[in-house]
């Protein structure tokens, strides 16, 4: 495949993956704040990237509070 995958032409998707390329994993809220988007925009973007295999989302808890961590896959 030559060039950039058309899935990544949307600026938010590209920004999310660019941010995640610099770390192993990041908490949802950190990625949201870096990208300057709302929770719903990042949630939809992450779901789309996860469906295409570029991103992995891991859910868990810190104390009693639910958290989501995002990481880029090898393809991402």
Phi, psi and omega in degrees: 000132178258141176081190183276135177302131180304334178300328186269005180291339179286125187304322181294319179297316180295320179295317179300311182292325177296317178297313183290341179292341181266004180210163178286321185198147178220145177291144182313312185295328178292316178295317179302313181294319179297317182280349180055052178232169178279167176304315184294322179295315180293322179300314179294320179295314180297319179297319179295315180292327178292320179296330180269358176087012181269342187220150175236134177249133179238129181253146179192196182229146167242106190067236178259002183266128178290144179222155175232133176245140181246144175213149177280142175277178177300320178291329181285000000 
